[in-house]
């Protein structure tokens, strides 16, 4: 390689680096789209909307929530994975790990096509039973399941949903079996418990609290590492005698396309962290039963990768597949 070629190559590389740095420093120079690959009103959607206005005010830009639904959330996720890595298209999603465990041929590489930026918060899920079934504690439910293998049933908000995976983890940890009856949403799944047609279900605490408080369903245990401020009287599955592996909380993560400049990643993480500390935002999240998950970019990356691997293990152990 001649001297002139080497100089030209180095100059070109330096120009690319400087251009990337300049873009990161100016970011965001226009409005930003946060893609939620699920319907409006879903857990990921409400979480993203709770912080979008605040982060927009901090940057003096509009952060637009766009619901791109389809194929269990994988359509919207794929659109972000394939978008320009310039920081103007984000993904707010809580089921990247479960989709990875369910779909054998995804239109993206779960671990390599996204940069996990941060967790926006987690929602504890609660195991609720129909009062007519007579279960007072989680121990009662497990004992019934062991006494009559396969005789119990449970509803979920859909095959492969967080509700489904939480119940599957409970079954594996508790050492009993039950028939899965999937529905198209949490409301339908809960209705079946309210009517006494199924034994139990596992749904987000925010969804079930009104029904627990009026006695229409019985809260057996919380799938969480600690009790919730919404219902501090409800014990966790760990307190009920199961291992920490019984816990399956639902969290919404924020992701950027792979190859997004690191400065943009760090800038977004820093400002989003600040947004989550604003009292109005915290109050809004609290009413939704969403608790903070403070982590650095590196910590969330490790957490996410562990979650992908552990969810694959749950699916295999419980025999979960699309129905």
C-alpha positions in Angstrom: 0.0 0.0 0.0 1.5 3.4 -1.0 2.0 6.3 1.4 -0.8 8.2 -0.4 -3.2 5.4 -0.1 -2.4 4.9 3.6 -2.9 8.6 4.2 -6.2 8.6 2.4 -7.4 5.6 4.3 -6.5 7.1 7.7 -8.1 10.5 6.7 -11.3 8.7 5.7 -11.4 6.7 8.9 -10.8 9.8 11.0 -13.6 11.6 9.1 -16.0 8.8 9.9 -15.1 8.9 13.6 -15.4 12.7 13.7 -18.8 12.6 11.9 -20.0 10.0 14.3 -18.9 12.0 17.3 -20.6 15.1 15.9 -23.8 13.3 15.3 -23.7 12.0 18.9 -23.1 15.4 20.3 -26.0 16.9 18.4 -28.4 14.1 19.2 -31.3 14.5 19.2 -31.5 17.1 16.5 -35.1 16.1 15.6 -38.0 14.2 17.1 -37.4 10.6 18.2 -39.7 7.6 17.7 -40.2 5.0 20.5 -41.6 1.8 18.9 -43.8 -0.3 21.1 -44.5 -3.5 19.2 -47.7 -4.2 21.1 -51.1 -2.6 21.3 -51.9 0.6 23.1 -52.7 -0.1 26.7 -50.2 -3.0 27.0 -47.8 -3.0 29.8 -44.9 -1.9 27.6 -47.0 0.8 26.1 -48.2 2.4 29.4 -44.6 2.2 30.8 -43.2 4.0 27.7 -45.9 6.6 27.7 -45.3 7.3 31.4 -41.8 8.6 30.6 -42.0 9.9 27.0 -43.3 13.4 27.8 -40.6 13.9 30.5 -37.7 12.8 28.4 -39.0 14.9 25.5 -39.0 18.0 27.8 -35.4 17.3 28.9 -34.2 17.2 25.3 -36.7 19.8 24.0 -37.9 17.3 21.4 -40.9 15.1 21.0 -40.6 11.4 21.8 -43.4 9.9 19.8 -44.9 6.5 20.8 -45.7 4.4 17.8 -47.4 1.1 18.2 -46.2 -1.3 15.5 -48.0 -4.6 16.2 -47.9 -8.0 14.6 -46.5 -11.5 15.1 -46.4 -11.3 18.9 -44.4 -8.1 18.9 -41.6 -9.4 16.6 -42.8 -7.2 13.6 -42.2 -4.0 15.5 -38.9 -5.3 17.1 -37.6 -6.2 13.6 -38.4 -2.7 12.3 -36.2 -1.2 15.0 -33.4 -3.8 14.5 -33.3 -2.8 10.8 -33.6 0.9 11.3 -30.6 3.3 11.0 -28.4 3.2 14.1 -28.6 7.0 14.6 -30.6 7.1 17.9 -33.9 8.2 16.3 -35.7 4.9 16.5 -35.9 3.2 19.9 -37.7 0.0 21.1 -39.7 -0.3 24.3 -40.5 -3.9 24.8 -40.9 -6.4 27.6 -40.9 -9.7 25.6 -37.7 -9.9 23.6 -36.6 -12.8 25.7 -39.9 -14.7 25.4 -40.1 -14.1 21.7 -36.6 -15.5 21.3 -37.7 -18.6 23.2 -40.9 -19.1 21.2 -40.0 -18.3 17.6 -37.5 -20.5 15.9 -36.8 -18.1 12.9 -36.9 -14.5 14.0 -36.4 -11.7 11.5 -33.6 -10.4 13.8 -30.8 -11.7 16.0 -32.0 -11.0 19.6 -28.6 -10.8 21.2 -26.7 -9.1 18.4 -29.1 -6.7 16.7 -30.0 -4.6 19.7 -28.2 -2.6 22.4 -29.9 -2.9 25.7 -29.9 0.7 27.1 -31.9 0.4 30.3 -34.9 -1.1 32.1 -37.7 1.4 32.5 -39.3 -0.6 35.3 -40.7 -3.9 36.4 -44.2 -5.0 37.2 -44.6 -7.7 39.8 -47.0 -10.5 38.8 -49.4 -12.1 41.4 -50.8 -15.6 41.5 -54.5 -15.3 42.1 -57.0 -18.1 42.7 -60.8 -18.3 42.6 -62.2 -18.1 46.1 -64.7 -20.9 45.2 -61.7 -23.3 44.8 -60.8 -22.8 48.5 -57.1 -22.0 48.1 -56.0 -19.7 50.9 -52.2 -19.8 50.3 -49.8 -20.8 47.6 -49.0 -23.9 49.6 -52.7 -24.9 49.3 -52.5 -24.6 45.5 -49.3 -26.6 45.2 -50.6 -29.3 47.5 -53.7 -29.6 45.3 -51.6 -29.8 42.2 -49.4 -32.5 43.6 -52.4 -34.5 44.9 -54.1 -34.5 41.5 -51.4 -34.3 38.8 -52.7 -32.5 35.7 -56.2 -31.9 37.2 -55.8 -28.2 37.8 -55.9 -25.6 35.1 -54.8 -22.0 34.7 -55.5 -19.2 32.3 -53.0 -16.7 30.8 -53.1 -13.6 28.6 -51.8 -15.7 25.7 -49.4 -18.4 24.7 -45.9 -17.1 25.3 -47.0 -14.1 27.3 -45.3 -13.0 30.5 -48.4 -14.4 32.3 -47.8 -17.8 30.6 -44.1 -17.8 31.5 -44.7 -16.8 35.1 -47.1 -19.6 35.6 -44.7 -22.1 33.9 -41.9 -21.0 36.2 -44.3 -21.5 39.2 -45.1 -25.0 38.0 -41.5 -26.0 37.5 -40.5 -24.5 40.9 -43.5 -25.9 42.7 -43.1 -29.3 41.2 -46.7 -29.8 40.0 -48.6 -29.7 36.7 -51.7 -27.9 35.4 -53.5 -27.5 32.1 -52.8 -24.2 30.3 -55.8 -22.3 28.9 -54.5 -19.3 26.9 -56.7 -16.2 26.1 -56.2 -13.1 24.1 -55.5 -10.8 27.0 -55.2 -10.4 30.7 -58.8 -9.3 31.1 -60.2 -12.5 29.6 -57.8 -14.6 31.6 -58.9 -12.9 34.9 -62.6 -13.3 34.0 -62.1 -17.0 33.9 -60.7 -17.0 37.5 -63.5 -14.6 38.7 -66.1 -17.0 37.3 -64.4 -20.0 38.9 -63.9 -21.8 35.6 -60.1 -22.0 36.2 -58.1 -22.6 39.3 -55.6 -19.8 39.0 -53.7 -17.3 36.8 -50.7 -15.1 37.1 -51.1 -11.5 36.0 -49.6 -8.1 36.8 -50.5 -6.8 40.3 -51.9 -3.5 38.9 -54.4 -5.5 36.8 -55.6 -7.6 39.7 -55.5 -5.3 42.7 -59.1 -4.0 42.5 -60.4 -7.6 42.3 -58.2 -8.7 45.2 -59.3 -5.8 47.4 -63.0 -6.6 46.9 -62.5 -10.3 47.6 -63.4 -11.5 44.1 -60.0 -13.3 43.8 -57.5 -14.5 46.3 -53.9 -13.3 46.2 -51.8 -16.4 46.9 -48.3 -15.0 46.3 -46.3 -12.4 44.4 -43.9 -13.5 41.8 -41.2 -11.1 43.0 -38.1 -10.9 45.1 -39.7 -8.5 47.5 -43.2 -7.4 48.5 -45.0 -4.7 46.7 -46.0 -1.3 48.1 -49.4 -1.7 46.4 -50.3 -4.8 48.5 -47.6 -5.3 51.2 -49.7 -8.0 52.9 -49.2 -10.4 49.9 -46.1 -12.7 50.5 -43.6 -13.5 47.7 -43.2 -17.0 46.2 -39.8 -17.1 48.0 -41.5 -16.4 51.4 -44.0 -19.1 50.5 -41.1 -21.6 50.4 -40.1 -21.7 46.8 -36.6 -20.9 45.4 -35.7 -17.6 43.8 -36.1 -19.4 40.4 -39.9 -19.2 41.0 -39.8 -15.4 40.3 -40.8 -14.1 36.9 -41.4 -10.4 36.9 -42.4 -8.4 33.8 -40.1 -5.6 32.8 -40.0 -3.2 29.9 -36.6 -2.5 28.4 -35.4 0.3 26.2 -33.2 -0.8 23.2 -31.4 0.8 20.3 -30.3 -0.8 17.1 -26.8 -2.3 17.1 -24.0 0.0 16.0 -25.6 3.1 17.5 -22.8 5.4 18.6 -21.8 4.7 22.2 -22.2 8.4 23.1 -25.8 8.3 22.1 -26.4 5.2 24.2 -24.8 6.8 27.3 -26.6 10.1 26.7 -30.0 8.4 26.4 -29.3 6.3 29.5 -28.3 9.3 31.5 -31.3 11.4 30.6 -33.7 8.6 30.9 -32.4 7.9 34.4 -33.0 11.5 35.3 -36.5 11.3 33.9 -37.3 8.3 36.0 -36.4 10.3 39.1 -38.9 13.1 38.4 -41.6 12.9 41.1 -44.5 13.1 38.7 -43.1 10.3 36.6 -42.5 8.2 39.7 -46.0 8.8 40.9 -47.4 7.8 37.5 -45.4 4.6 37.5 -46.3 3.8 41.0 -50.0 3.8 40.2 -49.3 1.3 37.5 -47.5 -0.9 39.9 -44.2 -0.3 38.2 -41.0 -0.4 40.3 -37.6 1.0 39.3 -34.8 -1.2 38.2 -31.7 1.1 38.4 -28.8 -0.4 36.4 -25.9 0.9 34.3 -25.8 0.1 30.6 -23.3 -2.7 31.3 -25.4 -4.1 34.1 -28.6 -4.1 32.0 -26.8 -5.7 29.1 -25.7 -8.6 31.4 -29.2 -8.8 32.9 -30.8 -8.9 29.5 -28.5 -11.7 28.2 -29.1 -13.7 31.4 -32.9 -13.2 30.9 -32.7 -14.5 27.3 -30.9 -17.6 28.4 -33.0 -18.3 31.5 -36.2 -17.9 29.5 -35.0 -20.4 27.0 -34.4 -22.8 29.8 -38.0 -22.2 31.2 -39.5 -22.8 27.8 -37.6 -26.1 27.5 -38.3 -27.3 31.0 -42.0 -26.5 30.8 -42.5 -27.6 27.2 -43.7 -24.1 26.2 -44.4 -23.7 22.5 -46.8 -21.6 20.4 -50.3 -23.0 20.4 
